[in-house]
């Protein structure tokens, strides 16, 4: 099975573990099983346009979930 580390690092844009946990608060990540439904935030790199709009840099850790940090959620069955 997959571990929390595997889930967070399998894409080309790794997801911080705290963010994955924030979107899946009902899940016990010590007991992942095949077939569980998880919500995976899709993270994108900031563009020059974002920098002009003076949004916080992507590498900054933001303690709450903020809609401008990701475009959509992908549901994995």
C-alpha positions in Angstrom: 0.0 0.0 0.0 0.9 3.7 -0.2 2.2 5.7 2.7 1.5 9.4 3.4 5.0 10.1 2.1 4.2 8.3 -1.2 0.9 10.2 -1.7 2.6 13.6 -1.1 5.5 12.9 -3.4 4.1 11.0 -6.3 3.4 14.0 -8.6 5.8 16.4 -10.1 4.5 19.1 -7.7 4.8 17.5 -4.3 2.1 18.3 -1.7 3.0 19.3 1.8 1.8 16.6 4.3 0.0 19.1 6.4 -2.1 20.2 3.4 -3.1 16.7 2.5 -4.1 16.1 6.1 -6.1 19.3 6.1 -8.2 18.1 3.2 -8.7 14.7 4.7 -9.3 15.3 8.4 -11.5 12.3 8.7 -8.7 9.9 7.5 -6.3 8.1 9.8 -3.1 8.1 7.8 -1.6 5.4 9.9 -4.3 3.0 8.6 -4.6 3.7 4.8 -6.2 0.8 2.9 -6.8 0.2 -0.8 -10.0 1.8 -2.0 -10.1 4.7 0.4 -11.3 8.0 -1.0 -8.9 10.9 -0.5 -9.1 14.5 -1.6 -5.8 15.6 -3.3 -5.2 19.3 -3.6 -3.7 20.3 -7.0 -0.8 22.7 -6.5 0.6 24.9 -9.2 3.7 27.0 -9.4 3.1 30.8 -9.2 3.5 32.7 -12.5 4.9 36.1 -13.1 1.4 37.5 -13.3 0.8 36.2 -9.7 3.9 37.9 -8.5 2.7 41.2 -10.1 -0.6 40.8 -8.2 1.6 40.6 -5.0 0.2 37.3 -3.9 2.4 35.5 -1.2 5.2 33.4 -2.7 4.4 29.6 -3.0 7.2 28.6 -0.7 5.7 30.5 2.2 3.9 28.3 4.7 0.3 29.5 5.1 -1.4 28.0 8.1 -4.9 28.0 6.8 -6.3 26.7 3.4 -6.3 29.6 1.0 -8.2 29.3 -2.4 -5.5 31.2 -4.3 -2.9 28.6 -3.5 -4.5 25.9 -5.7 -6.8 25.6 -8.6 -9.0 22.6 -7.9 -9.3 19.4 -6.0 -8.9 16.0 -7.7 -10.9 13.1 -6.3 -9.1 9.8 -6.2 -11.5 6.8 -5.8 
